[in-house]
């Protein structure tokens, strides 16, 4: 059943705010559904929300994307290498997403599971290493780095386990700088999100555009806030207080 415009906008704001900050958009959606007695939003709205956040990434990382496109067109070796690394890092989530979508989605998207995911996010945020010397930048990313970050992205299919939080923390564990970690995290979100949206192309005429616009607008605001928080270890770790509270709320709703 199509959702109302007001609900689509509200969910778009929720999606855009929590997709990039390391607090799990899927966990918030699970809790909202449980508390409000909402049914699952449906494929059209789900695609709209993710297309909105996809567009937010494209807007905020437009300089990186333009440089990557120019490099590939000019047969630049470093650009081609980065493209290959992004492909490798996207594989775990793409493969696991197909399995989860087909068999485990109904079981996973419950408040009790989201509570576990939020607790895992809390631990990840609290364990993030502070910036220090010897950190590597995006042009120094290795295959092992994108494999680790890609596996973290795949694990974040569990609601409550933040995708942005998991991937940025994994990148920091690998020795990347906060700037490189955030850029790699959001660049890796592009192929997976775009692929999922392409699978729902028949839904395009029914997309709730208001929800998409809300997710885009809120995401454009939230993405730089997430990058700024990662650069300040105290602000970043402070978000673990919020995710631990969300775990308690999910347990209460389960």
Order of alpha helices (4+ residues) and beta strands (2+ residues): alpha-alpha-alpha-alpha-alpha-alpha-alpha-alpha-alpha-alpha-alpha-alpha
